[in-house]
Amino acid sequence: MATGHTDPQRRDRILTATLDLIAEEGTAGVSHRKIAARADVPLGSMTYHFSGIDEVIREAFRHFTGHVVALFDEHLAAPADRDQAREAVADLIHALSDGSRRDLILTQELYTLAARRPCYRELTHEWMARSRSHLEKHFDPDTARQLDALIEGLTLHRALAAEPHDRLLTLDAVTRITGPSGATART
């Protein structure tokens, strides 16, 4: 592993280490020293790549939201019609809720920061806009906004439930928001 300033993966390792630490210890448990040790980089790399711990955390969450938006794209790029898009949204909800506990924790940590600090709220607004743009390929903007909220809510409920609901209930909820089969989007 390269250790000099020419190490092209150093910044990404720092961001990944930051997210790992946040998932394990929360944002309060993150420090330059812990991140550098986890990323296997010299402590001085932290200030070389970032102006402070706040910038490291913000950039790590920006990296994380890009990962989640990529999941939206993965699920929503292929559907050819509205019914297939509904199925894809249901699949996305189940993929997110059955997926990584790390991602679930990071999402909640980001929401907590956004509730307290405007700079993180801006990041969540950007994230929501990017997510909705994927949904708007298949649904009108108002429906996309409702679906975005439904995805977040059902993902959290399924992930935390002692007995998560099945895909049929998820698909029913998606269909209720998007209208009956064959319905056209508002313009």
N, C-alpha and C positions, 0 to 999 in steps of 0.2 A: 504494500500500500504506500503510495507517495505521501510524503509528509511536508513538503515545501509548499510555497505559495503557488506552485504550478499544479497542485493537486486539484483537478477540475471537479471532483466529487465532494470536496470538503464542505462547501456551503450546503449541499443537499444532505450530507451526513449530519451536519449540525441541526438542520431543520427536522430531520427524521428523529434524531435523538431528543430534540425538544418535545416533539409530539409524543414519543414513547414515555418520557418523564411526566408530561402532563397527564397522560392516561393512567399512569401508575400512582402519581402523588398529587395531582391537581396543580394548578398554576402556582400556588403558594410554595410548592416544593421544588420549583425550578430555580436554578442558579447557573451563572456562567460556569462555575467549577464543575457542577454535576453534568451539564450539557457537554462540556469539553471532554470530560472523562468518558461519558457514554459514546460520544462520537469518535473517540480516539484521535483527538486533535489537540495541539498545544493550546493552552488557555488564551494566549495572545491572539489566536485565530478568531476568537469571539469578537474582539474589538476591531480586528481587521475587516471582518465581513459585516458587522452590525454595529450601530451606534450605541446600543444599550439593550438591556434585557427585554424591554417593551418591544423594540423592533424585532428581536429574535422571535418572540411569541407571536406577534402580528404576522410576520412572514411565514412562520410555521403554520398558523391557521389559514393563511392564504393558500399555502401549498395543500393543506388538508381539504379545503373547500374545492380546489381544483380536482382533487381525487374524487370527491362525491359527485361533482358535476360530470365527470367522465363516466361515472356509473349511470347517470341519467342518459347521457349520450349513447352508451352501450345498449341500454334497454329501449330507448325511444328512436333510434336512428332507422330501424328496419320497418316498423309498421307501415303498411300501405293504405289502410283505411281506419276509420274511427273505431270499429270493433277490435281490430288488432291493436290499436293504440290503448284501448281500455285494458286489454289483456296484458300489454306491456307494462302499464302503470301498476297493475296488480302484482305482476312479477317483480317489478322494482321494489315495491313495498315489502314483499317477502324476502327479497335478496338483502335489503337493508336491515330488516328486523332479525333475520336469521344469521346475519353476517357477523362481522367482527365486533366484539365487545369494546375493543379499543375505539372503533369509529363511533359507537354509541356514546361512550364517555366523552370523547373529544367534541362531539356535537353539543352535548349538554354543557361542557366547560365553556365552549364558545358562546352559547346562548347566555350563560351566566355573566360572562364578561360583557357581552353586548347590552345586557340589561343595566349594567353599571357604568359603562364607559362608551362615549360616543364614537371613538375611533374603531371600536370593535363592532358597534352597531352599523357603521358604514360598511364594514366587511361583510356582515350578515345581509345587508341590503344588496350588495353586489352579488353575493352567493344566490340569494332568492331570485334576483333578476336573471342570472345565468340559468338557473334551474327552470324558471318559467319560460325562458326562450326555447328550451327544448320541448316543453309542453305545448307551447304556442305553435309548434309545427303541426300539431294535430287538433288543437282546441282553441277557441277564441280566448282573448286575454283574460276576461273575467273568469271563465271556466278554468283556465290555467292557474290563476291565482288561488281559486278554491281547491283545485287538485294539489297544488303545492302544499297548502296547509293540511289537507287530508293525508298526504304522503308523510309529512312530519308527524302528525298525530297518530296515525295507525302504526307507523314504524315504532314509535316509542311505546305505544300500548302493547303491541305484539311482543316487543323485545323484553318488556318488564312483566308481562302477565305470567301468572303461575300456569295457566292453560291458554296459550295464544289462540286466537280465533283462526279459522281456516281460510283458505284462499277464496272460497265461494262467497263468504261474507265480505272479504276485501273487494272482490269484483262487483258485488252488489252495491257497495258504497261508492265505488268509482262510477258505476253506471248511473246511480241516482244523481250524482253531481253533473255528469256529462250528458244526461238526457237519454231517452230510450234509443235503441238501435235505429239507425236511419235518420235521427234528428240532425238538423243542420246547425252549424255554429252561427251565433249572432255576429253581425259585422257592423 
